[in-house]
Amino acid sequence: MADTVGGERASLLRHPAAAPLAVLAAGAAGSAYLYVTDPHQPGHLLPQCPFRLVTGLLCPACGGTRMVYDLMHGHLAEAWLDNRALLLAAPWALALLGRWIWEGLHGRRWQPRLSRPAQALVLGLAVTWTVARNLF
């Protein structure tokens, strides 16, 4: 009996929907905390950017936490100022998460694939955004 219960649990953890649903749950929990915690103010438990702590420069994702907070509170203009690149990329990232969940719930494993030119484009945009936001 114990083997059956343990086997069923292991089987559930290997289900194609387990990972995307875990990511969704973690994102929902983080969003709930972020909704009531203003990252614009000091004294919260939100992590600092390690790249910025080491270099003093903004990374491509710096401002992302403030951007999400501002979006959740309906402040689109402030979110735009926090991180334009992430704001523009967010719908694409949410669509990827949605597709991953959809495929998992239908019993299929799914991984997005980017061609080499697409990977180079994403990397180039991230580097360009990092340089531009630190110069201007």
Secondary structure, DSSP 8 states (H G I E B T S, - for coil): -HHHHHHHHHHHHTSTTHHHHHHHHHHHHHHHHHHTS-TTSSS------HHHHHHSS--TTTTHHHHHHHHHTT-HHHHHHH-HHHHHHHHHHHHHHHHHHHHHHTT--------HHHHHHHHHHHHHHHHHHHH-
